[in-house]
Amino acid sequence: MGVTKEQVESSLKAKMNPSHLEVIDTSGGCGASFAIEIVSEQFEGKRLLERHRLVNAALEEEMKEIHALSIKKALTPEQWKQQQEPEKSNPTS
Amino acid sequence: MATINLSPLRTSPSLCSRSSRSPQNAPKLSLYSHPRPSLTFPSISLKSNSTAKPRALTITFAHKNLSETELVSVPPEAEDVAGKLPSYAGVYAVYDQNEELQFIGISRDIAASVTLHRKSVPELCCSVKVGVVDDPERTALTQAWKSWMEEHIKATGKVPPGNETGNTTWVRQPPKKKADLRLTPGRHVELTVPMEELIDKLVKESKVVAFIKGSRSAPLCGFSQKVVGILESEGVNYETVDVLDEEYNYGLRETLKKYSNWPTFPQIFVNGELVGGCDILTSMYEKGELASLFKK
């Protein structure tokens, strides 16, 4: 038995207080592989490595079962806003 | 030997030749029928040869005597080399900063080969002379190489150091063939030093170390494969350790996870510090941040 998407989500929500969270089960059902996009204030002033460490720590229990965790995005709310804006403003510009 | 270091803006002779292909009645080359190219006379014959291909004109200008060919400095940045040197087949001679001839080689793509030399031995690859050979046959290339070699040997009495038997400085070694490092002599040999110390020593003594699943020539997981691909494309000298090697790296996975406080593989270390896993390396690669990281 692996880990469910919901378990990953609830752990991250509880520990990271994310303003945006997307968990994708990339294992094809066995629950051993996930891709994550997460936006949290806790990332403020931290390098990518430290951000990944936070996520890894939040998922410490789950990691025992997970083989592959791909953190696609680990952004601060500010960065997230900047990333969203160009997409929105593109059609008008 | 009279060699001139060109200013960066001047083009190489072979580049000039490409734009001067048009004259139809120009002298034809009979380079390959020349039994022994002499030193004093260019290895090109001015005799007209009706059977030669019209394109042979290019060679007439491009592939001159070694001594007559102008020396072109190699740009330090790899991306500039292709703009300055021809991406054609031909012969090339590499000179160090003292304008000492180091190596004469042939290539299907001169610019690409020189780029690789520049990367692997920058101190020996400061400037080059190139001669485009407009004939895809290997024998033609070899002949051009021979004529330059003979000319140099005749002039100096010496074989270029890089062309001496046993010198592999200039031979392109497939980087992936490099062996993966083993941390221990085998799982049944008792370690005198804790595994943690072995890891610490390795990552601090090597500039770039990638702990991957599988070997560098055949990574066993997609993430490790990607990491190897990125490191290869950066052209950086890196070491790999196969964390799945239960014989020579027994116990590495668990110890490394604790050492780096990082739960997954691959793990990439630069200058003794964990950079991260595949996601971080990929992200830095896409942002173009790796080059500066490896320069540190």
Boltz contact constraints between the chains, C-beta under 6 A:
constraints:
  - contact:
      token1: [A, 48]
      token2: [B, 280]
      max_distance: 6.0
  - contact:
      token1: [A, 49]
      token2: [B, 276]
      max_distance: 6.0
  - contact:
      token1: [A, 52]
      token2: [B, 276]
      max_distance: 6.0
  - contact:
      token1: [A, 56]
      token2: [B, 263]
      max_distance: 6.0
  - contact:
      token1: [A, 63]
      token2: [B, 263]
      max_distance: 6.0
  - contact:
      token1: [A, 70]
      token2: [B, 279]
      max_distance: 6.0
  - contact:
      token1: [A, 71]
      token2: [B, 279]
      max_distance: 6.0
